[in-house]
Amino acid sequence: MGKLARFGKVLLNSVVAIWRGEFLLRLRAGRFLAHILYTFLLFGLIIWVSLLIDTSMNTVEKNEKRIAELRMEQSVLKFDMTRAEGRAAVARRLEKMGSPLQEPEKNATLITR
């Protein structure tokens, strides 16, 4: 029972020291304070860089999805354009639809100033 009570007292003292900010001083780690601060600075930088990498990777993934969608849309449009087959097919479609439009008989005239 004595060891358990002693352990509880040490644990309580440690918690009180942490709360007051005296834990490192009680461990006599004051001479290593610069190293401890440097370590925490490095950990903070590592966390910050990993967050930056995560956000940039999310942006890249979103952009890749958008590019894939645009490529599919482009291929559909190319397919539709190649199906049109040119002037003859357009003239046939217009005639089929009953439109009065026809291909011009004369070439366009260039108007200059």
Contacts in CASP RR format, 6 or more apart in sequence:
PFRMAT RR
TARGET T0000
AUTHOR 0000-0000-0000
METHOD contacts of the structure
MODEL  1
MGKLARFGKVLLNSVVAIWRGEFLLRLRAGRFLAHILYTFLLFGLIIWVS
LLIDTSMNTVEKNEKRIAELRMEQSVLKFDMTRAEGRAAVARRLEKMGSP
LQEPEKNATLITR
14 23 0 8 1.000
17 23 0 8 1.000
17 26 0 8 1.000
24 30 0 8 1.000
24 33 0 8 1.000
24 36 0 8 1.000
29 36 0 8 1.000
84 90 0 8 1.000
87 103 0 8 1.000
91 102 0 8 1.000
91 103 0 8 1.000
94 101 0 8 1.000
94 102 0 8 1.000
END
